[in-house]
Amino acid sequence: MLYPWQIPFHGWLSIARHIARRMLRDHVFIASSGVAFLALFAMLPTLTALISVYGLVSSPEQLSRLLQSLSSVAPHSVVTALRSALQSIVSGSGLQLGFGMVISILVAVYVAVRGVLGIIVALNIVYEEKERRSLPTLLGSAFTLALAGLIFWLIALAMIIGAPWVIRRIPSDSVVLRELVLTARWLVIAAAGLISMTVLYRFGPSHEGPRWEWLSAGSVVGTGLWLAGSAGMSFYVAHMNELGNAYGPLGMVMVVMTWFFLTAFVFLFGAEFNVAMEREIERTSAATQ
C-alpha cells in the first residue's frame, strides 16, 4: 500500500481531475453556503451565552478593559456593537442574566448540533456513505463534535485577543520576542485547526476508520488554504474602509458570513482531497500488484 508522499506526479494530476469533477458533482458550493448559514445562526446565541456568563462574573471596569483589548484586533463597528450588548447585559439583574444565559445555551446547543449534523450529511455525500448510525449515536457524535468545535474557536479567540495583550507587556526593544509571540499565535491556531479537521474527517462521516495519514493530508491542505484565505480576508477588511462606510454593521455580517463560507469550503475541499487521494492510492496499488 502506497503512502501519500509516494504518489507519482501523474497520480497527483489524476487526483486534481477527480477533485474538480467531484466538487461539481457533490455541489460543494451549495453545501458550503448551507454550513456557513448554520454557523452564522449558531454564532448569535453562542455569543449571547458567553456574554451572559461574562456579565455574571464581571464588573463595568473589567468590561472596559476587555473592549480595549478587542479594539486592537477587531473592527470598530464590531467593538461598538459588542460594547452596546455587553453594557446592557452587565447592567441587568442577576436573575435576568441567569435566565438569558440558560435560554442562550439551550438555543446555542440546538443550533450547533444542527449545524454539525449538516456537516455530517455533507461529509457522507463526499465519502459516498449512507448514514448507518442509530439516532442516539448520531446525536451524541454531533454534540461531541460541536463541543470540540467550540473548544477550537475559544482557542483561536484566546490567541487572537491574548497575543496583542502579551505583546503590549513586552519591552519595545525586544523585537525578536514580539515576533516569536506573533508566530506562536498562528502556529497554535494552525495546530488547533489541523486537529479539528482531522477529527471531523475521522468521526464525522459514517464510514470505517481510514488510515490517519490519509486524513492528515486533507487536513494539512485544508488548514493551509484556510489560513491563507483568512489572512487575505483580514488584509482586505483592514484596507477597505469603504465596506464599513457603505454598509455599516451589516458589512461586518457580510464579512463574517463570507469567512464562514470560506471555512466550510476549504473543509469540504480537504475531504474531497482525502477521497480522491485514497482512490488513487488504491488504484495505483492494485495496478502494481
Order of alpha helices (4+ residues) and beta strands (2+ residues): alpha-alpha-alpha-alpha-alpha-alpha-alpha-alpha-alpha-alpha
